Amino acid sequence: IQTNSVVFDANSGFTIGNAVVSISNNNISVNDVNFTGSGATAPAELRVATPNLYLNVYGSLTLIAGMSGGTTNVGALSFKGSGNITTAGVSLGGFAVFIDSSGTYTLQDNLNIARTGANAFTYTTGTLNTNSKNIVFIGGVDQTFAGGGQTYYALIANGSGTLTVTGANTFTNLTRTGTAGFTDSIKFGANQVVNGAF
């Protein structure tokens, strides 16, 4: 278990145009990552320096409004322990999300994922309490939601391409919105239970 936390506050020195936190080594492990009070505003960004780097979070992740969730390169946020996930409306464009935890993670707001590819969202172990919050796939082409047979409040997929849903999951609501060309789709790799709106 990682006990060191990364806290960005008013003393972090963020200014407009100087507010980028770049992950430059693979499999960095931290407890909490918290930007509250940092004053980071657009174009503030949490990103990876080179493709395919992982940030392992054993505690909570707290982003703030006005940030960017990375667009330069693609990497991954792997949630390993227990805590809260607060994205404050930030779209995680450069990060896949992995729930591979020994405990429980609770969404404090909608989890917006813009990462494309086969591992945009992957549940492996632990508990994800969606707390009546949505998991939203924004834009992107050909994303995969690997739900691992768990229960989720709502999965909302917007944008172009194919969203593939794997695992026999249960949703309160499931929404797929395509573009005007009707060329977009949703593909199920197993039976899904939708108890509310489909």
Legacy VTK file of the C-alpha trace (Angstrom):
# vtk DataFile Version 3.0
C-alpha trace
ASCII
DATASET POLYDATA
POINTS 198 float
0.000 0.000 0.000
1.336 3.422 -0.944
1.213 6.071 1.792
2.781 9.084 0.039
0.290 11.612 -1.301
0.637 14.333 -3.916
-1.159 17.536 -2.919
-1.203 20.635 -5.093
-2.208 23.797 -3.214
-1.721 27.565 -3.407
2.026 27.074 -2.916
2.397 24.883 -5.992
3.211 27.846 -8.231
0.590 27.245 -10.890
0.034 30.169 -13.233
-1.763 30.473 -16.566
0.330 28.545 -19.051
2.387 26.959 -16.268
0.113 24.349 -14.749
1.024 21.016 -16.335
1.708 17.970 -14.184
3.410 15.370 -16.336
3.891 11.732 -15.340
7.270 10.743 -16.731
7.932 7.282 -15.242
5.890 4.109 -15.488
3.911 2.605 -12.617
4.277 5.511 -10.223
2.311 4.732 -7.063
0.771 7.347 -4.772
-1.892 7.467 -2.089
-3.994 10.597 -2.732
-3.713 12.999 -5.676
-5.417 16.294 -4.862
-5.518 19.553 -6.832
-7.929 21.363 -4.474
-6.737 24.878 -3.703
-4.000 24.813 -6.353
-5.560 27.560 -8.435
-4.878 25.477 -11.532
-7.038 26.773 -14.365
-7.083 26.163 -18.088
-4.843 25.108 -19.680
-3.901 23.147 -16.523
-3.358 19.517 -17.357
-2.562 16.159 -15.778
-0.868 14.080 -18.466
1.721 11.446 -19.264
5.040 12.489 -20.833
5.241 9.454 -23.107
2.536 6.962 -24.126
1.371 4.042 -22.009
2.514 5.175 -18.559
0.484 4.161 -15.496
-0.322 6.150 -12.369
-1.364 3.799 -9.556
-3.655 5.547 -7.053
-4.146 3.815 -3.687
-6.286 6.570 -2.165
-8.453 9.333 -3.642
-8.145 11.334 -6.859
-9.439 14.917 -6.687
-9.289 17.061 -9.822
-10.728 20.576 -10.126
-12.856 22.315 -12.743
-10.925 23.942 -15.554
-8.291 21.240 -15.795
-7.659 18.878 -18.671
-7.332 15.148 -18.214
-4.533 14.835 -20.731
-4.671 14.817 -24.492
-1.020 14.811 -25.576
-0.290 11.115 -24.917
-2.332 8.213 -23.631
-1.762 6.509 -20.292
-3.774 4.951 -17.485
-5.125 5.692 -14.029
-5.198 2.473 -12.040
-7.178 2.627 -8.784
-5.645 0.117 -6.386
-6.894 0.738 -2.833
-9.892 2.650 -1.481
-11.088 6.220 -1.760
-13.102 8.728 -3.764
-12.856 9.672 -7.430
-13.698 13.342 -8.058
-13.160 14.631 -11.590
-15.048 17.961 -11.333
-16.239 17.674 -14.925
-12.749 17.017 -16.293
-12.748 14.712 -19.297
-10.054 12.050 -19.057
-8.887 12.273 -22.640
-5.452 10.831 -22.102
-6.222 8.163 -19.524
-7.766 4.741 -19.504
-9.383 3.925 -16.154
-8.731 0.658 -14.336
-10.531 -0.438 -11.169
-8.143 -3.045 -9.800
-8.534 -2.413 -6.093
-8.394 -4.116 -2.730
-11.248 -1.997 -1.390
-14.001 0.412 -2.469
-13.930 3.444 -4.736
-16.848 5.875 -4.762
-17.614 8.277 -7.603
-18.278 11.804 -6.328
-19.409 13.045 -9.756
-19.691 11.751 -13.303
-16.658 9.901 -14.650
-16.031 11.292 -18.149
-13.774 9.127 -20.315
-12.580 10.230 -23.744
-9.833 7.634 -24.156
-10.268 5.434 -27.195
-9.343 1.797 -27.517
-9.904 -1.607 -26.021
-9.204 -0.585 -22.432
-10.960 2.752 -22.026
-12.599 1.439 -18.809
-11.723 -1.874 -17.182
-13.029 -3.365 -13.937
-10.959 -6.237 -12.531
-11.299 -6.424 -8.728
-12.637 -4.483 -5.760
-15.827 -2.456 -5.448
-16.839 0.567 -7.503
-19.726 2.436 -5.924
-21.050 4.646 -8.719
-23.118 6.556 -6.141
-25.895 7.355 -8.668
-23.271 8.984 -10.923
-22.799 8.337 -14.631
-19.892 6.804 -16.477
-19.800 8.829 -19.686
-17.837 7.942 -22.818
-17.225 11.165 -24.723
-16.292 11.259 -28.390
-13.567 8.963 -29.491
-13.772 6.034 -31.839
-14.144 2.388 -30.843
-14.057 2.422 -27.057
-14.447 -0.572 -24.734
-16.238 -0.667 -21.390
-15.060 -3.871 -19.673
-17.512 -3.902 -16.784
-16.511 -7.220 -15.258
-20.071 -8.290 -14.494
-20.662 -5.532 -11.939
-23.575 -3.179 -11.182
-23.441 0.418 -12.450
-25.840 3.324 -12.204
-25.667 4.648 -15.758
-23.459 4.164 -18.773
-23.767 6.944 -21.355
-21.920 6.710 -24.660
-21.714 9.707 -26.973
-19.796 10.277 -30.165
-18.714 8.218 -33.117
-17.644 4.634 -33.634
-18.462 1.471 -31.742
-18.771 1.120 -27.985
-18.149 -2.484 -26.932
-19.541 -3.537 -23.549
-18.055 -6.724 -22.084
-19.020 -8.591 -18.941
-22.579 -9.479 -17.921
-23.291 -6.163 -16.203
-26.335 -4.582 -14.584
-27.247 -0.953 -15.250
-29.973 1.319 -13.990
-29.782 3.258 -17.275
-27.895 2.612 -20.517
-27.746 5.238 -23.278
-26.020 5.221 -26.669
-26.153 8.467 -28.665
-24.711 8.415 -32.168
-24.065 10.939 -34.861
-26.538 11.981 -37.541
-25.042 9.532 -40.037
-26.304 6.482 -38.085
-22.930 4.812 -38.492
-22.302 4.397 -34.774
-23.100 1.340 -32.716
-23.004 -0.446 -29.380
-21.874 -4.068 -29.179
-22.524 -6.376 -26.232
-20.097 -9.169 -25.393
-22.551 -10.737 -22.930
-26.102 -10.328 -21.667
-26.777 -6.974 -19.976
-29.527 -6.184 -17.474
-31.019 -2.684 -17.697
-33.475 -1.973 -14.894
-34.372 1.560 -15.954
-34.109 3.384 -19.278
-32.433 1.829 -22.310
LINES 1 199
198 0 1 2 3 4 5 6 7 8 9 10 11 12 13 14 15 16 17 18 19 20 21 22 23 24 25 26 27 28 29 30 31 32 33 34 35 36 37 38 39 40 41 42 43 44 45 46 47 48 49 50 51 52 53 54 55 56 57 58 59 60 61 62 63 64 65 66 67 68 69 70 71 72 73 74 75 76 77 78 79 80 81 82 83 84 85 86 87 88 89 90 91 92 93 94 95 96 97 98 99 100 101 102 103 104 105 106 107 108 109 110 111 112 113 114 115 116 117 118 119 120 121 122 123 124 125 126 127 128 129 130 131 132 133 134 135 136 137 138 139 140 141 142 143 144 145 146 147 148 149 150 151 152 153 154 155 156 157 158 159 160 161 162 163 164 165 166 167 168 169 170 171 172 173 174 175 176 177 178 179 180 181 182 183 184 185 186 187 188 189 190 191 192 193 194 195 196 197
